Amino acid sequence: MSAGMTLRDRFVDYLRRYAAKDLDGIAAMFSEDVTLRDWNLSVRGRDAAIAETRKNFESSTSIHIEVLRVLENANSVAGELRIVVDGHIELFVVDVLDFDSEGRITAIRAFLGRGD
């Protein structure tokens, strides 16, 4: 992990890269054994997580992510997010990311909620 970069910083950097559809940047953040789980799927391993992220990027024209709240502990960061896909699909999501001692993402768990 870069000197002075907190896990919260890494979390926000991940979201920034996701919104920019920066697949290479996101891939560099994943550990080899990363797990990715959301309301539709569950995959294990860097290659599988990259493939699922690529599918999300290819199925959308634009992604806007607004961070509503962030909680951090020693190895994890959770964020309440408002995500707008293609300018009109609004999702309220909680992402929980776990990190290893080098700041790489070891797990992503995403939970779909409601805006009200």
Number of C-alpha atoms within 10 A of each C-alpha: 14 8 5 7 10 13 23 18 12 20 24 16 15 20 21 17 15 19 18 15 20 16 16 11 14 19 19 13 21 24 18 16 16 22 21 23 17 15 9 8 8 14 17 15 16 20 15 16 24 20 14 15 18 15 11 14 18 11 10 12 11 15 18 17 19 15 14 12 11 16 11 15 10 9 14 19 21 20 22 20 22 20 19 17 17 13 12 9 9 15 16 19 21 21 20 20 25 21 23 15 9 10 19 20 29 22 22 21 16 19 14 15 13 9 10 4
